[in-house]
Amino acid sequence: MPALAVSVGLSRWVLDGMLPISLVLTCLRLYGSPAIAGLVVFLATFPGLALTPFAGALLDRRGRIAFIRLDIVVAIAVFTAVASLIASARLGAPLAAGAAVLLSCTRPLAQAGARAQVPSMTPEALWDRVNAVDTAIFTAVALTAPAAAAALFSLLGPAGVFIAGAALLAISALALTGVPETGIAHGAGSIWHETRTGVDYFLRNRTLVSLAISSSLLNIAPGTVIVVLPIIVVSHLHQSTTVLGVLFVIEQVGAAAALFVAGRLGTRDREPAVMSGGAVLTALGMLLVLVAGGVPLIAVGMLVVGIGNGPYWVALYGLRQRRTVAHMFARAFALSYACNIAGMPLGSALAGTLSSGGGISAALGVAVICPLLAIAALRLTPAARASGVRP
């Protein structure tokens, strides 16, 4: 289990933490276009989400370790090719977009597989604490990886960032060597049947649907920040990429502190209230970034965003687990993951488009409004007794 944790944690660090900011900075350096930067970040996530209806069934039938390994191998190959093309001045925008699509195709499978393990390995009484720890790993990734990517970009340039990423992924692959396969369902139906069963269960579960809508809307804010913040800090305020990295660190410091409190206090029977409070803080933080005239107020806004995000996700994961029957974890969580993450690439694509026309304020305005709409989506969540699943 330690080897699996190291492998998954390191791959998250590179693919979820370093990659988005590396893509934005690379596109801004090579093409000078926020629109292309936003599109490439969008393509690095969204196309693969179309595969998630099959993800849960595949995870049940073929196991989770196989897809985690596949995700790492594909990423190593793509990172190496991108670095080579940058070094030879042959990475045109279409090739960058194609590389992003390839990376997107395996990531949802690996993420859903890792996430489905959490409730399967721990008693229900500890879910909130384990969710806090698991979310804290994401926070640690977000705390260090964007800053590291920005620093590496400043030191090594675009090609160097991807070479470093490929090297770290190779270590992740080595850590996975010898980890046994688990979670394979024997004697199950066809992949198509299992996929249809998973989709039908997801759509009939009002809790999962409401959480999917809410989290998608909330995630438009961080998707916007990935594209807009480098433009504001580096292009408009003429600060270094190191300052940009520090701002991302500040956000995650706030998230880490809030996660600790949420994990200790628990969220059971208070999940919608905790999530609503987190969404309000996220909107407030984005508003501060919108009106900020300099780095200090931006830093405060990023801190507030982090404080809001941490408890939101602890509450969401706990409620999702409590409202899902155990034998549907992989299929339900794969679809849920796709909906959760969808807001980020959509936010990035929209922010890139608006920013290209000078509409940075409009992009940030959307990022203020969407977390508030996420609160409205939570009203679709049925009460515990009406859920039909362990209240």
SULSULHU-V288367 format. One record per backbone hydrogen bond with DSSP energy under -1.0 kcal/mol. NH is the residue of the N-H (numbers start at 1). CO is the residue of the C=O. If there is no record, write none. Layout:
[[NH & CO] [NH & CO]]
This chain:
[[5 & 1] [6 & 2] [7 & 3] [8 & 4] [9 & 5] [10 & 6] [11 & 7] [12 & 8] [13 & 9] [14 & 10] [15 & 11] [16 & 12] [17 & 12] [18 & 13] [19 & 14] [22 & 18] [23 & 19] [24 & 20] [25 & 21] [26 & 22] [27 & 23] [28 & 24] [29 & 25] [30 & 26] [31 & 27] [32 & 27] [37 & 33] [38 & 34] [39 & 35] [40 & 36] [41 & 37] [42 & 38] [43 & 39] [44 & 40] [45 & 42] [46 & 42] [49 & 46] [50 & 47] [51 & 48] [52 & 49] [54 & 51] [58 & 54] [59 & 55] [60 & 56] [61 & 57] [62 & 58] [63 & 59] [64 & 182] [68 & 64] [69 & 65] [70 & 66] [71 & 67] [72 & 68] [73 & 69] [74 & 70] [75 & 71] [76 & 72] [77 & 73] [78 & 74] [79 & 75] [80 & 76] [81 & 77] [82 & 78] [83 & 79] [84 & 80] [85 & 81] [86 & 82] [87 & 83] [88 & 84] [89 & 86] [90 & 85] [92 & 90] [96 & 92] [97 & 93] [98 & 94] [99 & 95] [100 & 96] [101 & 97] [102 & 98] [103 & 99] [104 & 100] [105 & 101] [110 & 106] [111 & 107] [112 & 108] [113 & 109] [114 & 110] [115 & 111] [116 & 112] [121 & 117] [126 & 123] [127 & 124] [130 & 126] [131 & 127] [132 & 128] [133 & 129] [134 & 130] [135 & 131] [136 & 132] [137 & 133] [138 & 134] [139 & 135] [140 & 136] [141 & 137] [142 & 138] [143 & 139] [144 & 140] [145 & 141] [148 & 144] [149 & 145] [150 & 146] [151 & 147] [152 & 148] [153 & 149] [154 & 150] [155 & 151] [156 & 152] [157 & 153] [161 & 157] [162 & 158] [163 & 159] [164 & 160] [165 & 161] [166 & 162] [167 & 163] [168 & 164] [169 & 165] [170 & 166] [171 & 167] [172 & 168] [173 & 169] [174 & 170] [175 & 171] [176 & 172] [177 & 174] [179 & 176] [185 & 60] [194 & 190] [195 & 191] [196 & 192] [197 & 193] [198 & 194] [199 & 195] [200 & 196] [201 & 197] [202 & 198] [203 & 199] [204 & 200] [205 & 201] [206 & 204] [209 & 205] [210 & 206] [211 & 207] [212 & 208] [213 & 209] [214 & 210] [215 & 211] [216 & 212] [217 & 213] [218 & 214] [219 & 215] [220 & 217] [221 & 218] [223 & 219] [224 & 220] [225 & 221] [226 & 222] [228 & 224] [229 & 225] [232 & 228] [233 & 229] [234 & 230] [235 & 230] [236 & 231] [237 & 232] [239 & 233] [244 & 240] [245 & 241] [246 & 242] [247 & 243] [248 & 244] [249 & 245] [250 & 246] [251 & 247] [252 & 248] [253 & 249] [254 & 250] [255 & 251] [256 & 252] [257 & 253] [258 & 254] [259 & 255] [260 & 256] [261 & 257] [262 & 258] [263 & 259] [264 & 260] [265 & 261] [266 & 262] [270 & 267] [274 & 270] [275 & 271] [276 & 272] [277 & 273] [278 & 274] [279 & 275] [280 & 276] [281 & 277] [282 & 278] [283 & 279] [284 & 280] [285 & 281] [286 & 282] [287 & 283] [288 & 284] [289 & 285] [290 & 286] [291 & 287] [292 & 288] [298 & 294] [299 & 295] [300 & 296] [301 & 297] [302 & 298] [303 & 299] [304 & 300] [305 & 301] [306 & 302] [307 & 303] [308 & 304] [309 & 305] [310 & 306] [312 & 308] [313 & 309] [314 & 310] [315 & 311] [316 & 312] [317 & 313] [318 & 314] [319 & 315] [320 & 316] [321 & 317] [322 & 318] [323 & 319] [324 & 321] [328 & 325] [329 & 326] [332 & 328] [333 & 329] [334 & 330] [335 & 331] [336 & 332] [337 & 333] [338 & 334] [339 & 335] [340 & 336] [341 & 337] [342 & 338] [344 & 341] [346 & 342] [347 & 343] [348 & 344] [349 & 345] [350 & 346] [351 & 347] [352 & 348] [353 & 349] [354 & 350] [355 & 351] [356 & 352] [358 & 355] [359 & 354] [363 & 359] [364 & 360] [365 & 361] [366 & 362] [367 & 363] [368 & 364] [369 & 365] [370 & 366] [373 & 369] [374 & 370] [375 & 371] [376 & 372] [377 & 373] [379 & 376] [380 & 377] [381 & 378]]
